[in-house]
Amino acid sequence: MKKKIFLSLLLVLTIFLGFITLRAVTPAEGTSEWSLMIDGAVSHPALLTLSELMAMPNRTVYGELYCFGVYVTGGNWTGVSLSFINDTVGLDQSAMSISFYATDGYEKEFSLTDVLREDVIIAYAMNGIPISETLRLVVPGANGEFWVAMINHITLSTTSVSPIQSTTSVGLNLKPSEQQSATPQPTSTPIPVPAFTPIPPQPTPSPSATSSPSLPPTDSNPEPFPLTWAVITVTALVVGSTGTTVYLKKRNQ
């Protein structure tokens, strides 16, 4: 009787662990696509998906990312010009500044004159390959702290922001040795701008007290099949098989 109970418990444990393992290695369904919220001093606040952004007329610019003099990466960045804000959501004429927010809490505020340049884009690819940070503000010639990564929120404001001090005419903290010449790139044929999803106006998030430079993020996604579960599953299967074999041998004797 005790042997039957023991065998039943082993069988139940094996099935249970197998179910957990299956759930661990099965990709989550219904994962929402990356989205970008645009609100504040605009006529039509909107929530744009990555697909909608990629369907807009794109622009390719060359830029090298330096973080306080240390080269990080560089190449031909492809994305959407910030002029799409005016075309898509209707930029308020009283808007004077713009803030970019990242999923990790990092944020950066600019004067509109600093970012409404042809070579400033929100990039989703570099050298034709999607970037790991999904969306990154590309500001050629500027220090890496201005290249906000993993952007998921943009807010326009009527608050005046002083241009970033510099020795150049573009308002950003550039050095003559870091000026970069753009590599000529063909511009894709504009296509109709997709419809966007209006959302109710939301209050402008309060800027955090401090912020740190935004560097290319590392892949922090957890392993889909942790080693611990693998060890537990294999152990359970071995114990279950051994117990079953021993029981059947003793029963047949």
N, C-alpha and C positions, 0 to 999 in steps of 0.2 A: 504493500500500500504506500509506504513511504517513498519507494522508488518511483512509483507512478506520479506522486505529487511532485517529486524532484524533477522528473522528466517534463512534466507539464509546465513547471515554472521556467525551466530552461527554454522551452519552446516559446512561451509568451515573451520572455526577455529578448530572444532572438528576433521575433517579429517586431517588437516595439522598437528596438534599435535600428532595424532595417527601415522602418517607417521614418524615423528621425533622419537617417542618412539620406533617404530619398528626398525629403524636404530640403535638406541642406544643399544638395547638389542641383536641385531644380531651380532655374532662374525665376525670379519673381515676375508674375504677370501683371499687366496693367501699369507698368512703370511710366510715370508721366514724363513728357518731353521737357527739356530745359526751356524755361520761359523767361522773358524780360519784361518787367513792369516799368511803364513810363507814366509818371504823374507829376503833379505840381502845377506850375504855371503853363498849362496847356489847355486847349479847348476840349480835347477828347482823350482822357486818360485811357491807356490801352495795355493789354497783356499780350505780347507777341511771342510766338513760339520760335524755336531755332529754325524750323523749316520755313516759317514765314520770313524770317530775316534773310535766310539764304536765298529765298526766291526774289528778293529785292535786287535792284541794280547794284552790282558790286564794284569795288575799286581795289586795285592792287598797288601797294606802296612798298618801298624798300626801307627797312629800319633795323638798327642794331640796338639791342637792349643791354645797357650798362647799369650796374648797381654801384654807385659811388666809385666809378672808375674801373670796376671789374666786369669784364665781358661775360655776359650770360648766354645770349643767343642772338641770332639775326638772320635775316632773309627777306623774301618777298611775302608780305602779309596780305591776305585777301579778306575783305569784309565789307561793311556798310558804312558809307560816309555819314557823319552826324547830321547832315542836312536832311536825312530821312525823318528826323524828329519833327521838323516843321511840316514836311509833306504828309506824314502819317497821322500825327496827333494834333497838329495845329499849334505851333509855338506862340505863346502869348507875347504881344509886343512889349509888355513890361518886363519880360524875363531878362535877368541880368547875369545869373549864375546857374551852374549845373553841377550836380553831385552824382558820383558813381559809387554804387555799393556792391560789395562782393559777398558771396555766401559765407565767407569766414569772418565777416564783420568789418573787414577793412573798407575804408571809404576815402574818397578824395573829392574836394570841391574846387571848381575852376570858374574863372570868368568866361563867359561865352566867347569872348574874343580870343581866348587861349586855345579853344578846341574847335571852333567852327572854321577850320582850315581844310583845304582839300587833301592834305596828307595825313590828317588825323582820322582814324577809322575805328570801328569796333570790329575786330578781326575774329574769324572763326577758323582760319586755315593759314598755314605758313608753308611756302614752297609746294602748294597744292595738297598738303596733308592736313586733316583736321587737327587742331591743337588740343592738348589734353585739358587745358583750362576752359574749354568750350568757347567762352567769349572773353576777349582781352582788349582793353583800350590801347591802341598803338599811337604813340606820340613820338615820331622820329626825332632824334636829337635830344630828347629829354631824359632825365635820370630815371632809373627804373621805378622809383617810388610813384611816378605818375602813370605808369603802365598798369592800371588796375586790372587784375585777373579775376576770372570767375564772376563776371558781372551778372547780376540778376535784377538790378533795380537802378533806375535813373530818375532823378527828381530835378525839375526845373524850379527856380526860385526867383522872386523879384528882389531879393537881397543883393546889394552890390558887393562884389568881391574884388579886392585889389589884384591886378595882374601879378603873377609871380615875378619876383625881382630877377633881372637878368642883364646881361651885357649885349643882348641881341634885340632885334626889333619884334620878335614874335611873342615875347612875354614869358617864355619858359626859361628855365635855368640851363641854358646851353653854353658850351664852351666852343671857341673857334675850332679846336682840334677834333671836336666830336660832331661837327656838322656833317651830314650825310647827303650824298647825291642819290636821288631816286633812280632805280633801274627802270628804263622804259618798259612798260607792260601794256599789252593790248587790253582795252576796256571792253567788257562784255556788252552785248546789246541789251538795253534796258527792257525789262518785261513788266507787265502790269503788276502793280503792288497788290498783294493779297489782302483780303478783308481781315480786319483785326477785331478783337473782342473788347468792346468798351467795358470799363469797370467804373464804379462810383469813385469820385475823388477821394483821396485819402490824405491825412495830415502828413506833412513832411517829417521824416524821422529826424530826431535830434542827433546832431553829430556827436560822436564819441570824443572823450577828452584827448585821447592820444591815439596814434595810429602808427603802424610800422610799414616799411617798404613791402610792396607786393611782389613776391618772387614766384617763378613758376612752381606750382604745387607738385608735390610728389604723390604718387598713386597710393592713397591710403585706404582703398577698398579692402575689406577683410577677405581672407581666403574663402572661396565658396565651400570648401570641404576641409575644415580644420583637421590637423593631425591628431588631435585628441579623440575626435569622433572616429577616425579611422582605426586607431588602436583599440578603442572600446568595441567597435563593431567586429573587428577581426578576432579579438579575445572571446567575445560572446559566441561567435560562430564556431571557434575551435572548441570551447568548453561544451557547447551544445552538441556538436558532432561527437566529441569524445564520450560524453555522458550517454548519448544514445547508443553508441557502439558497445560500450561496456554493459549497458542494461540488456541489449539484445543478446549478447554473448552469454550472460548469466542466465537469461531466460531460456535459452536453447539448451543449456547444459542439463 
